[in-house]
Amino acid sequence: MARDEAVIGCTGVLLIGTRGEAGPGEVQVRVRGGSETFLAWSAEPLATGTEVLVIASRGTRQVDVLAWSDPLDALNG
């Protein structure tokens, strides 16, 4: 199982909400100059459309995510 270190620290948006420990959702992540989709796992359920931060790679196109709000957006808005 090869981990994808390049995706850690990237942000994305959930295309399919996560169900916490009950199962993954799907996230579209901005990485490598484009966008890629991964299965997304989170400790607690997150709704479709939630902006997330990738905190770990599980390999095989699976990542762990947290809900994320970019602090720079607050400065610009």
Secondary structure, 3 states (H helix, E strand, C coil): CCCCHHHCCCEEEEEECEEHHHCCEEEEEEECCEEEEEEEECCCEECCCCEEEEEEEEECCEEEEEECCCHHHHHHC
